[in-house]
Amino acid sequence: MKQALRVCSVLIAAAVTPAFADSLRCGSSLIKEGDTAGYVMEKCGEPGSKQTFSEPVYARRENGTSYEIGTTTKDVWRYRRSSGQFPAVLTFEKGVLRKLEFEK
């Protein structure tokens, strides 16, 4: 009975442990969505390239049509990684990492 309880406890702990499917390791630090640009720069250093672009922001009317209400600025940083690993592409909005993906 105690054995079964231990097994259940381990399975439950594994199920509630957060999984970082899209995360980037810089040294001993794990970079994930929600981190600030300053934190990423501190842990990973200067990216290989940086791009800044604006894109429109839309709202939807009650009748279902949409209209532009302004623009938002996004910063895209690319980090080259070690041989055999895909480059990391980080997208920041207002200084916060919103999207982390790997080029293929």
TIMI-2910 file (N, C-alpha, C, CB; in pm, 1 decimal, decimal comma, always signed):
<rs>
+----------+----------+----------+----------+----------+----------+----------+----------+----------+----------+----------+----------+------+
!      n_x !      n_y !      n_z !     ca_x !     ca_y !     ca_z !      c_x !      c_y !      c_z !     cb_x !     cb_y !     cb_z ! resn !
+----------+----------+----------+----------+----------+----------+----------+----------+----------+----------+----------+----------+------+
!    +82,9 !   -119,7 !     +0,0 !     +0,0 !     +0,0 !     +0,0 !    +87,1 !   +125,7 !     +0,0 !    -94,2 !     +0,0 !   +121,5 !  Met !
!   +191,0 !   +126,2 !    +85,3 !   +279,0 !   +242,6 !    +89,2 !   +352,0 !   +260,3 !    -43,6 !   +380,0 !   +229,3 !   +203,7 !  Lys !
!   +387,4 !   +148,4 !   -107,5 !   +455,1 !   +153,9 !   -237,5 !   +364,9 !   +222,5 !   -341,2 !   +493,6 !    +10,9 !   -285,3 !  Gln !
!   +236,7 !   +184,5 !   -343,2 !   +142,2 !   +242,6 !   -438,4 !   +124,0 !   +391,4 !   -410,5 !     +6,4 !   +169,6 !   -431,9 !  Ala !
!   +121,7 !   +429,9 !   -284,9 !   +107,2 !   +570,3 !   -248,0 !   +227,8 !   +651,5 !   -295,6 !    +90,2 !   +584,3 !    -95,8 !  Leu !
!   +347,4 !   +596,0 !   -282,2 !   +467,9 !   +664,1 !   -328,6 !   +465,5 !   +681,4 !   -480,7 !   +593,3 !   +585,9 !   -285,8 !  Arg !
!   +426,0 !   +577,5 !   -550,2 !   +419,0 !   +583,9 !   -696,0 !   +319,4 !   +691,3 !   -738,5 !   +379,4 !   +446,6 !   -755,2 !  Val !
!   +204,3 !   +694,8 !   -673,1 !   +103,7 !   +797,5 !   -704,5 !   +157,8 !   +937,0 !   -677,2 !    -24,7 !   +774,3 !   -622,8 !  Cys !
!   +229,2 !   +953,1 !   -566,7 !   +285,9 !  +1083,6 !   -532,2 !   +385,3 !  +1130,3 !   -637,5 !   +353,8 !  +1077,6 !   -395,6 !  Ser !
!   +469,0 !  +1039,2 !   -684,9 !   +567,8 !  +1073,5 !   -786,4 !   +498,0 !  +1111,2 !   -916,8 !   +665,4 !   +956,2 !   -809,3 !  Val !
!   +395,7 !  +1037,0 !   -956,0 !   +322,9 !  +1066,5 !  -1078,7 !   +252,2 !  +1201,1 !  -1070,9 !   +222,1 !   +956,6 !  -1107,7 !  Leu !
!   +194,0 !  +1232,2 !   -958,1 !   +126,5 !  +1361,0 !   -940,5 !   +228,4 !  +1474,5 !   -945,7 !    +48,6 !  +1364,5 !   -806,5 !  Ile !
!   +342,9 !  +1457,4 !   -880,1 !   +446,6 !  +1561,3 !   -882,2 !   +496,5 !  +1584,9 !  -1023,9 !   +564,0 !  +1522,5 !   -790,8 !  Ala !
!   +511,6 !  +1479,6 !  -1100,6 !   +557,1 !  +1493,5 !  -1239,0 !   +452,1 !  +1564,8 !  -1324,0 !   +589,1 !  +1355,7 !  -1299,0 !  Ala !
!   +326,1 !  +1541,1 !  -1294,8 !   +218,8 !  +1602,5 !  -1373,6 !   +206,9 !  +1751,5 !  -1347,3 !    +86,6 !  +1534,9 !  -1343,6 !  Ala !
!   +237,1 !  +1797,8 !  -1227,0 !   +222,3 !  +1939,4 !  -1195,7 !   +350,9 !  +2018,6 !  -1216,5 !   +176,1 !  +1955,3 !  -1053,7 !  Val !
!   +461,6 !  +1953,5 !  -1247,8 !   +585,5 !  +2023,8 !  -1274,8 !   +572,3 !  +2096,1 !  -1408,1 !   +706,2 !  +1926,2 !  -1275,7 !  Thr !
!   +599,9 !  +2226,8 !  -1412,2 !   +584,1 !  +2299,5 !  -1538,3 !   +681,7 !  +2248,8 !  -1642,7 !   +603,9 !  +2449,5 !  -1516,8 !  Pro !
!   +633,5 !  +2237,3 !  -1764,1 !   +718,2 !  +2195,3 !  -1875,0 !   +743,6 !  +2316,5 !  -1963,4 !   +652,5 !  +2078,8 !  -1956,3 !  Ala !
!   +869,0 !  +2343,8 !  -1990,1 !   +905,7 !  +2457,4 !  -2073,0 !   +939,2 !  +2405,9 !  -2212,2 !  +1025,5 !  +2536,2 !  -2011,5 !  Phe !
!   +836,3 !  +2383,9 !  -2292,6 !   +856,4 !  +2331,0 !  -2427,4 !   +937,3 !  +2429,2 !  -2510,2 !   +721,5 !  +2301,7 !  -2495,6 !  Ala !
!   +906,8 !  +2556,1 !  -2499,2 !   +980,3 !  +2658,0 !  -2571,3 !  +1062,7 !  +2737,3 !  -2471,7 !   +885,0 !  +2750,3 !  -2651,1 !  Asp !
!  +1182,0 !  +2689,5 !  -2446,3 !  +1272,4 !  +2758,7 !  -2356,4 !  +1411,8 !  +2753,6 !  -2416,5 !  +1269,9 !  +2695,9 !  -2213,8 !  Ser !
!  +1493,8 !  +2844,2 !  -2373,9 !  +1628,8 !  +2857,5 !  -2425,1 !  +1723,7 !  +2857,7 !  -2307,0 !  +1644,9 !  +2986,2 !  -2510,7 !  Leu !
!  +1826,9 !  +2777,5 !  -2313,0 !  +1924,9 !  +2775,0 !  -2206,3 !  +2042,2 !  +2865,2 !  -2244,4 !  +1972,6 !  +2630,2 !  -2178,1 !  Arg !
!  +2073,8 !  +2958,3 !  -2156,2 !  +2190,9 !  +3044,5 !  -2170,5 !  +2276,7 !  +3022,9 !  -2046,7 !  +2150,7 !  +3196,7 !  -2187,7 !  Cys !
!  +2383,6 !  +2948,8 !  -2062,4 !  +2464,8 !  +2912,2 !  -1946,9 !  +2382,6 !  +2824,5 !  -1854,9 !  +2515,9 !  +3037,6 !  -1871,9 !  Gly !
!  +2366,8 !  +2867,2 !  -1731,1 !  +2287,4 !  +2789,9 !  -1635,6 !  +2146,5 !  +2846,5 !  -1619,5 !  +2357,2 !  +2786,3 !  -1500,6 !  Ser !
!  +2110,8 !  +2946,5 !  -1701,0 !  +1979,2 !  +3010,8 !  -1690,8 !  +1885,0 !  +2959,9 !  -1799,1 !  +1992,9 !  +3163,5 !  -1700,8 !  Ser !
!  +1759,3 !  +2951,8 !  -1764,2 !  +1655,8 !  +2909,7 !  -1857,1 !  +1574,6 !  +3033,1 !  -1896,2 !  +1564,6 !  +2798,7 !  -1794,6 !  Leu !
!  +1570,2 !  +3063,2 !  -2025,6 !  +1496,3 !  +3178,2 !  -2076,7 !  +1361,3 !  +3128,2 !  -2125,4 !  +1574,8 !  +3251,3 !  -2191,5 !  Ile !
!  +1253,8 !  +3197,3 !  -2085,8 !  +1119,1 !  +3155,4 !  -2125,3 !  +1032,2 !  +3278,0 !  -2149,4 !  +1055,4 !  +3064,2 !  -2017,2 !  Lys !
!   +918,7 !  +3255,8 !  -2212,7 !   +825,8 !  +3364,5 !  -2238,8 !   +786,7 !  +3431,2 !  -2107,5 !   +700,8 !  +3313,2 !  -2313,3 !  Glu !
!   +780,1 !  +3564,2 !  -2111,0 !   +748,8 !  +3641,6 !  -1990,6 !   +872,0 !  +3708,3 !  -1930,7 !   +684,3 !  +3552,2 !  -1887,0 !  Gly !
!   +991,9 !  +3662,6 !  -1969,8 !  +1114,8 !  +3725,2 !  -1921,3 !  +1132,7 !  +3861,7 !  -1988,5 !  +1238,1 !  +3633,8 !  -1948,7 !  Asp !
!  +1205,1 !  +3950,9 !  -1923,4 !  +1227,6 !  +4083,7 !  -1978,7 !  +1348,3 !  +4083,7 !  -2072,6 !  +1247,8 !  +4185,7 !  -1866,0 !  Thr !
!  +1352,9 !  +4182,2 !  -2159,2 !  +1465,3 !  +4195,8 !  -2252,1 !  +1596,2 !  +4216,0 !  -2175,2 !  +1441,4 !  +4313,8 !  -2349,5 !  Ala !
!  +1591,7 !  +4290,7 !  -2067,9 !  +1710,7 !  +4312,6 !  -1986,1 !  +1764,1 !  +4183,9 !  -1926,3 !  +1680,4 !  +4410,6 !  -1875,8 !  Gly !
!  +1674,1 !  +4100,0 !  -1877,8 !  +1713,8 !  +3971,0 !  -1819,3 !  +1777,1 !  +3882,3 !  -1926,3 !  +1591,5 !  +3899,2 !  -1755,4 !  Tyr !
!  +1714,1 !  +3876,7 !  -2044,3 !  +1767,1 !  +3794,3 !  -2153,2 !  +1905,2 !  +3844,5 !  -2193,7 !  +1671,2 !  +3795,5 !  -2275,1 !  Val !
!  +1921,3 !  +3974,9 !  -2207,1 !  +2050,1 !  +4033,0 !  -2245,2 !  +2156,6 !  +4000,0 !  -2140,5 !  +2037,6 !  +4186,1 !  -2262,8 !  Met !
!  +2119,0 !  +4007,5 !  -2013,9 !  +2212,4 !  +3978,2 !  -1905,1 !  +2256,9 !  +3832,5 !  -1908,9 !  +2148,4 !  +4010,0 !  -1769,5 !  Glu !
!  +2164,0 !  +3741,7 !  -1935,7 !  +2194,3 !  +3598,4 !  -1930,4 !  +2253,6 !  +3544,5 !  -2060,1 !  +2069,5 !  +3521,4 !  -1897,2 !  Lys !
!  +2210,7 !  +3598,7 !  -2175,5 !  +2251,5 !  +3543,6 !  -2305,5 !  +2350,6 !  +3631,4 !  -2381,3 !  +2130,2 !  +3522,0 !  -2391,1 !  Cys !
!  +2365,1 !  +3756,2 !  -2338,8 !  +2453,7 !  +3846,5 !  -2410,1 !  +2385,6 !  +3909,8 !  -2530,2 !  +2577,7 !  +3773,4 !  -2454,3 !  Gly !
!  +2464,5 !  +3976,8 !  -2610,6 !  +2414,3 !  +4046,1 !  -2729,4 !  +2371,7 !  +3943,8 !  -2834,8 !  +2522,2 !  +4142,3 !  -2787,0 !  Glu !
!  +2251,4 !  +3959,8 !  -2892,9 !  +2208,9 !  +3866,1 !  -2997,1 !  +2289,0 !  +3886,5 !  -3125,8 !  +2058,7 !  +3882,4 !  -3025,3 !  Pro !
!  +2285,4 !  +3785,8 !  -3213,2 !  +2354,1 !  +3795,6 !  -3340,9 !  +2293,0 !  +3901,0 !  -3430,1 !  +2352,9 !  +3662,9 !  -3410,9 !  Gly !
!  +2161,2 !  +3919,4 !  -3419,9 !  +2093,8 !  +4024,2 !  -3496,7 !  +1970,2 !  +4070,9 !  -3421,9 !  +2055,8 !  +3973,8 !  -3637,8 !  Ser !
!  +1932,9 !  +4196,1 !  -3450,7 !  +1812,4 !  +4256,3 !  -3392,5 !  +1734,7 !  +4324,7 !  -3503,9 !  +1848,2 !  +4358,0 !  -3278,4 !  Lys !
!  +1602,7 !  +4311,3 !  -3501,0 !  +1515,8 !  +4382,1 !  -3594,1 !  +1399,5 !  +4440,1 !  -3514,7 !  +1465,1 !  +4287,6 !  -3708,5 !  Gln !
!  +1355,1 !  +4557,1 !  -3554,6 !  +1238,7 !  +4619,8 !  -3492,7 !  +1138,2 !  +4649,2 !  -3602,6 !  +1277,7 !  +4750,2 !  -3415,0 !  Thr !
!  +1012,6 !  +4615,3 !  -3578,6 !   +908,9 !  +4646,1 !  -3676,7 !   +778,6 !  +4675,7 !  -3606,3 !   +890,9 !  +4530,5 !  -3776,0 !  Phe !
!   +691,1 !  +4746,1 !  -3677,7 !   +559,3 !  +4781,8 !  -3625,1 !   +454,1 !  +4702,7 !  -3700,2 !   +532,7 !  +4934,6 !  -3637,2 !  Ser !
!   +347,9 !  +4670,1 !  -3630,1 !   +234,7 !  +4606,1 !  -3696,7 !   +105,6 !  +4661,3 !  -3638,6 !   +240,4 !  +4451,5 !  -3681,5 !  Glu !
!     +0,7 !  +4661,9 !  -3718,4 !   -125,6 !  +4720,8 !  -3673,0 !   -192,5 !  +4638,0 !  -3564,1 !   -220,4 !  +4736,5 !  -3790,0 !  Pro !
!   -269,5 !  +4708,2 !  -3481,0 !   -352,0 !  +4644,6 !  -3378,1 !   -496,9 !  +4669,5 !  -3416,2 !   -319,6 !  +4700,2 !  -3233,4 !  Val !
!   -576,7 !  +4565,0 !  -3414,4 !   -715,8 !  +4575,0 !  -3456,5 !   -810,9 !  +4549,2 !  -3340,2 !   -743,7 !  +4477,0 !  -3569,8 !  Tyr !
!   -929,5 !  +4607,0 !  -3350,5 !  -1039,7 !  +4581,1 !  -3257,3 !  -1158,6 !  +4535,1 !  -3340,0 !  -1075,5 !  +4708,9 !  -3171,3 !  Ala !
!  -1252,3 !  +4470,9 !  -3275,4 !  -1370,1 !  +4420,1 !  -3345,6 !  -1493,8 !  +4493,9 !  -3296,2 !  -1385,8 !  +4266,7 !  -3325,0 !  Arg !
!  -1574,9 !  +4537,7 !  -3391,3 !  -1702,1 !  +4602,9 !  -3358,9 !  -1806,0 !  +4497,2 !  -3321,2 !  -1752,5 !  +4688,8 !  -3478,7 !  Arg !
!  -1915,9 !  +4541,1 !  -3265,1 !  -2023,5 !  +4449,1 !  -3226,4 !  -2080,5 !  +4374,7 !  -3346,8 !  -2135,1 !  +4525,4 !  -3155,3 !  Glu !
!  -2076,9 !  +4437,2 !  -3464,1 !  -2132,4 !  +4372,0 !  -3583,1 !  -2034,0 !  +4273,1 !  -3647,5 !  -2173,0 !  +4477,4 !  -3685,2 !  Asn !
!  -1913,3 !  +4258,2 !  -3589,4 !  -1816,8 !  +4160,5 !  -3637,9 !  -1707,4 !  +4215,2 !  -3726,1 !  -1886,9 !  +4056,7 !  -3710,9 !  Gly !
!  -1722,4 !  +4337,8 !  -3774,2 !  -1616,9 !  +4395,7 !  -3856,9 !  -1503,3 !  +4444,6 !  -3767,8 !  -1672,2 !  +4511,6 !  -3943,8 !  Thr !
!  -1384,3 !  +4456,0 !  -3825,5 !  -1269,9 !  +4501,6 !  -3747,1 !  -1216,9 !  +4632,9 !  -3801,9 !  -1159,0 !  +4395,8 !  -3746,4 !  Ser !
!  -1143,6 !  +4703,4 !  -3717,4 !  -1084,6 !  +4830,8 !  -3756,2 !   -953,1 !  +4849,6 !  -3681,6 !  -1181,9 !  +4948,6 !  -3727,4 !  Tyr !
!   -863,5 !  +4925,7 !  -3741,4 !   -732,8 !  +4948,6 !  -3681,8 !   -742,5 !  +5053,9 !  -3572,0 !   -631,5 !  +4991,7 !  -3788,9 !  Glu !
!   -683,2 !  +5022,7 !  -3455,9 !   -687,5 !  +5117,1 !  -3344,2 !   -549,5 !  +5173,5 !  -3310,8 !   -746,2 !  +5049,5 !  -3221,5 !  Ile !
!   -447,6 !  +5125,4 !  -3379,7 !   -312,7 !  +5174,8 !  -3354,1 !   -209,1 !  +5075,7 !  -3404,4 !   -292,6 !  +5201,4 !  -3204,7 !  Gly !
!    -87,2 !  +5090,2 !  -3353,7 !    +20,9 !  +4999,4 !  -3391,1 !    +94,8 !  +4954,5 !  -3266,0 !   +118,3 !  +5067,1 !  -3490,9 !  Thr !
!   +165,4 !  +4845,4 !  -3279,1 !   +251,5 !  +4797,4 !  -3171,9 !   +389,2 !  +4770,4 !  -3231,8 !   +192,4 !  +4668,8 !  -3103,5 !  Thr !
!   +491,5 !  +4788,1 !  -3151,1 !   +628,5 !  +4765,9 !  -3195,5 !   +678,0 !  +4634,1 !  -3138,9 !   +721,0 !  +4882,6 !  -3152,5 !  Thr !
!   +742,6 !  +4556,3 !  -3225,3 !   +800,5 !  +4428,5 !  -3183,2 !   +948,8 !  +4428,9 !  -3214,7 !   +729,8 !  +4308,7 !  -3252,9 !  Lys !
!  +1026,9 !  +4371,8 !  -3123,9 !  +1170,2 !  +4354,9 !  -3144,0 !  +1196,4 !  +4205,6 !  -3160,2 !  +1253,3 !  +4415,4 !  -3024,4 !  Asp !
!  +1269,8 !  +4169,8 !  -3263,7 !  +1302,2 !  +4029,6 !  -3290,3 !  +1453,2 !  +4013,2 !  -3278,2 !  +1251,5 !  +3984,6 !  -3432,1 !  Val !
!  +1494,5 !  +3925,6 !  -3186,4 !  +1636,0 !  +3897,1 !  -3165,5 !  +1662,6 !  +3755,3 !  -3212,2 !  +1676,8 !  +3915,8 !  -3015,8 !  Trp !
!  +1777,6 !  +3734,8 !  -3276,6 !  +1818,9 !  +3600,2 !  -3319,7 !  +1950,9 !  +3564,5 !  -3252,4 !  +1832,8 !  +3592,5 !  -3475,5 !  Arg !
!  +1952,8 !  +3447,8 !  -3192,4 !  +2074,7 !  +3395,4 !  -3130,8 !  +2119,2 !  +3271,0 !  -3206,0 !  +2052,2 !  +3363,6 !  -2980,3 !  Tyr !
!  +2243,9 !  +3272,1 !  -3250,4 !  +2302,2 !  +3149,9 !  -3305,5 !  +2341,1 !  +3063,3 !  -3187,1 !  +2426,4 !  +3180,0 !  -3399,0 !  Arg !
!  +2322,7 !  +2933,7 !  -3204,8 !  +2356,8 !  +2842,5 !  -3096,0 !  +2465,1 !  +2748,6 !  -3143,3 !  +2232,9 !  +2763,4 !  -3047,7 !  Arg !
!  +2502,4 !  +2654,5 !  -3061,6 !  +2612,1 !  +2565,4 !  -3097,6 !  +2576,6 !  +2479,5 !  -3218,4 !  +2649,0 !  +2476,7 !  -2979,5 !  Ser !
!  +2678,4 !  +2422,2 !  -3278,4 !  +2662,5 !  +2340,8 !  -3397,9 !  +2559,3 !  +2230,4 !  -3375,1 !  +2797,0 !  +2280,4 !  -3439,4 !  Ser !
!  +2471,9 !  +2213,8 !  -3472,3 !  +2369,5 !  +2110,0 !  -3462,1 !  +2241,4 !  +2156,2 !  -3395,1 !  +2423,9 !  +1993,6 !  -3387,5 !  Gly !
!  +2236,3 !  +2281,3 !  -3347,9 !  +2116,7 !  +2334,5 !  -3284,1 !  +2058,7 !  +2446,3 !  -3370,3 !  +2148,4 !  +2386,0 !  -3141,3 !  Gln !
!  +1926,9 !  +2451,7 !  -3377,4 !  +1860,4 !  +2554,1 !  -3455,9 !  +1876,1 !  +2690,5 !  -3389,0 !  +1711,8 !  +2519,7 !  -3474,4 !  Phe !
!  +1886,8 !  +2799,6 !  -3468,6 !  +1893,4 !  +2933,9 !  -3410,0 !  +1765,2 !  +2966,7 !  -3333,0 !  +1917,5 !  +3039,2 !  -3520,1 !  Pro !
!  +1779,7 !  +3042,2 !  -3226,3 !  +1665,6 !  +3084,2 !  -3144,9 !  +1619,2 !  +3221,1 !  -3192,3 !  +1702,4 !  +3087,6 !  -2993,4 !  Ala !
!  +1487,6 !  +3237,5 !  -3206,3 !  +1428,1 !  +3364,3 !  -3247,1 !  +1336,7 !  +3409,4 !  -3133,6 !  +1349,0 !  +3350,9 !  -3383,5 !  Val !
!  +1367,3 !  +3525,4 !  -3075,4 !  +1292,8 !  +3578,3 !  -2961,6 !  +1220,1 !  +3704,8 !  -3004,6 !  +1387,0 !  +3606,9 !  -2841,1 !  Leu !
!  +1090,2 !  +3712,3 !  -2977,5 !  +1010,4 !  +3829,5 !  -3011,6 !   +965,1 !  +3898,3 !  -2883,3 !   +888,3 !  +3790,3 !  -3099,4 !  Thr !
!   +999,9 !  +4025,9 !  -2872,0 !   +965,7 !  +4105,8 !  -2754,2 !   +860,0 !  +4209,4 !  -2790,7 !  +1091,6 !  +4174,9 !  -2696,2 !  Phe !
!   +765,6 !  +4229,6 !  -2700,6 !   +669,0 !  +4339,4 !  -2710,4 !   +675,9 !  +4416,9 !  -2580,2 !   +522,7 !  +4286,9 !  -2738,2 !  Glu !
!   +699,3 !  +4545,6 !  -2590,3 !   +710,7 !  +4633,2 !  -2472,9 !   +813,0 !  +4580,0 !  -2372,8 !   +574,2 !  +4648,3 !  -2404,4 !  Lys !
!   +924,1 !  +4524,4 !  -2425,0 !  +1033,2 !  +4479,1 !  -2339,7 !  +1012,9 !  +4344,7 !  -2273,7 !  +1056,8 !  +4578,0 !  -2236,2 !  Gly !
!   +908,2 !  +4272,4 !  -2311,1 !   +878,9 !  +4141,3 !  -2251,1 !   +880,4 !  +4035,2 !  -2361,0 !   +740,4 !  +4142,4 !  -2176,9 !  Val !
!   +944,4 !  +3922,5 !  -2333,3 !   +951,6 !  +3813,4 !  -2430,1 !   +813,2 !  +3750,8 !  -2445,9 !  +1055,7 !  +3706,6 !  -2385,9 !  Leu !
!   +758,1 !  +3763,5 !  -2566,6 !   +622,9 !  +3713,1 !  -2595,0 !   +623,8 !  +3584,2 !  -2676,2 !   +543,1 !  +3818,2 !  -2669,2 !  Arg !
!   +733,4 !  +3561,6 !  -2751,5 !   +737,0 !  +3444,3 !  -2837,2 !   +879,9 !  +3394,2 !  -2847,8 !   +679,6 !  +3475,9 !  -2976,9 !  Lys !
!   +898,8 !  +3265,0 !  -2827,9 !  +1029,2 !  +3202,3 !  -2838,3 !  +1015,2 !  +3082,7 !  -2930,5 !  +1084,4 !  +3160,4 !  -2698,4 !  Leu !
!  +1091,3 !  +3083,7 !  -3039,2 !  +1083,0 !  +2972,7 !  -3133,3 !  +1220,9 !  +2944,4 !  -3189,9 !   +982,7 !  +3003,4 !  -3246,8 !  Glu !
!  +1232,4 !  +2831,6 !  -3258,7 !  +1359,2 !  +2790,4 !  -3315,5 !  +1344,9 !  +2774,9 !  -3465,0 !  +1408,1 !  +2660,4 !  -3252,1 !  Phe !
!  +1433,6 !  +2840,8 !  -3541,2 !  +1429,3 !  +2830,9 !  -3686,5 !  +1472,2 !  +2690,6 !  -3728,4 !  +1520,1 !  +2938,6 !  -3752,5 !  Glu !
!  +1413,6 !  +2644,1 !  -3835,6 !  +1449,5 !  +2511,4 !  -3884,4 !  +1505,4 !  +2520,6 !  -4022,7 !  +1330,1 !  +2418,0 !  -3882,6 !  Lys !
+----------+----------+----------+----------+----------+----------+----------+----------+----------+----------+----------+----------+------+
</rs>
